[in-house]
Structures are given as structure tokens and as C-alpha cells.
Amino acid sequence: SCWNPLQSLLSSMKQACEILTRDPEGGAARIPFETFSFLYSYLASIDGEISETETNVFLQEIKEKADKHSGMVLIRHF
């Protein structure tokens, strides 16, 4: 299979959620949307394969989900 920059980035984001969460191990691995957005935008920009438009559309979808969970992003959201 060929390398997919988006899948690679999402894998990195899952790891970041697991590292940064205050949930117990094995929990939902929630992190604040602001933290998720900052990290995702940064990693997408240095990757160079994911456009700013794609990033903005993705983050808007995640924000809508996070807004239903007190502003927290869950791994299952992406």
C-alpha cells in the first residue's frame, strides 16, 4: 500500500491524544479542541501534503463533534 499523509497524521494525532489526555489509561483519551487544533494544524503545515483548505474543513468537522462533548476531542471523532 502507498503512504498516505492523512493517515500518518491521524495516527500521530491519536498518539498525541493518548499522551496528553487526563483520562485514565484505556479511556476516551480526550483533549481540548484548542490543543488538538494547534497540533493538527502544525503537523499538517510541516507535512506539506495536506492543504490549508483540507485542514480547515477537517478541523471544522472535529469542532462540531467536540462542541457536543464540552469542547473535548475524542479519538473516535476522527
C-alpha positions as CSV (number, residue, x, y, z in Angstrom):
1,S,0.0,0.0,0.0
2,C,1.2,3.5,-0.7
3,W,2.0,6.0,2.0
4,N,-1.0,8.2,2.9
5,P,0.0,11.5,4.6
6,L,-3.5,12.0,6.1
7,Q,-3.5,8.5,7.7
8,S,0.0,9.1,9.0
9,L,-1.1,12.5,10.5
10,L,-4.2,10.9,12.1
11,S,-2.1,8.2,13.6
12,S,0.2,10.8,15.1
13,M,-2.8,12.7,16.5
14,K,-4.1,9.5,18.1
15,Q,-0.8,9.1,19.9
16,A,-0.8,12.8,20.9
17,C,-4.3,12.4,22.4
18,E,-3.2,9.3,24.4
19,I,-0.1,11.2,25.7
20,L,-1.8,14.5,26.5
21,T,-5.1,13.3,27.9
22,R,-6.0,13.4,31.6
23,D,-8.4,10.4,31.1
24,P,-7.3,7.1,32.7
25,E,-5.4,4.7,30.5
26,G,-7.9,2.9,28.2
27,G,-10.3,5.8,28.4
28,A,-11.6,8.1,25.7
29,A,-8.2,10.0,25.5
30,R,-10.0,13.3,25.4
31,I,-8.0,16.5,24.8
32,P,-9.3,20.1,24.4
33,F,-10.2,21.1,20.9
34,E,-7.8,24.1,21.1
35,T,-4.9,21.7,21.8
36,F,-6.0,19.3,19.0
37,S,-6.4,22.1,16.5
38,F,-3.0,23.6,17.3
39,L,-1.2,20.3,17.0
40,Y,-3.1,19.2,13.9
41,S,-2.5,22.5,12.1
42,Y,1.2,22.5,13.0
43,L,1.8,18.9,11.8
44,A,-0.3,19.4,8.6
45,S,1.7,22.5,7.7
46,I,5.1,20.9,8.2
47,D,3.9,17.8,6.3
48,G,3.2,19.9,3.2
49,E,0.9,17.3,1.6
50,I,-2.3,18.5,3.2
51,S,-3.7,21.8,2.0
52,E,-4.8,24.5,4.3
53,T,-8.4,24.1,3.0
54,E,-8.4,20.4,3.8
55,T,-7.1,21.2,7.3
56,N,-9.8,23.8,7.9
57,V,-12.6,21.6,6.7
58,F,-11.4,18.7,8.9
59,L,-11.0,20.9,12.0
60,Q,-14.5,22.4,11.5
61,E,-15.9,18.8,11.4
62,I,-13.9,17.9,14.6
63,K,-15.0,21.2,16.3
64,E,-18.7,20.3,15.7
65,K,-18.2,17.0,17.4
66,A,-16.1,18.4,20.2
67,D,-18.8,21.1,20.9
68,K,-21.2,18.2,21.8
69,H,-18.6,16.9,24.3
70,S,-17.8,20.1,26.3
71,G,-15.1,21.2,23.8
72,M,-13.2,17.9,24.1
73,V,-11.9,15.9,21.1
74,L,-12.2,12.1,21.5
75,I,-10.1,9.7,19.4
76,R,-13.3,8.2,17.9
77,H,-14.1,11.7,16.5
78,F,-11.5,11.0,13.8
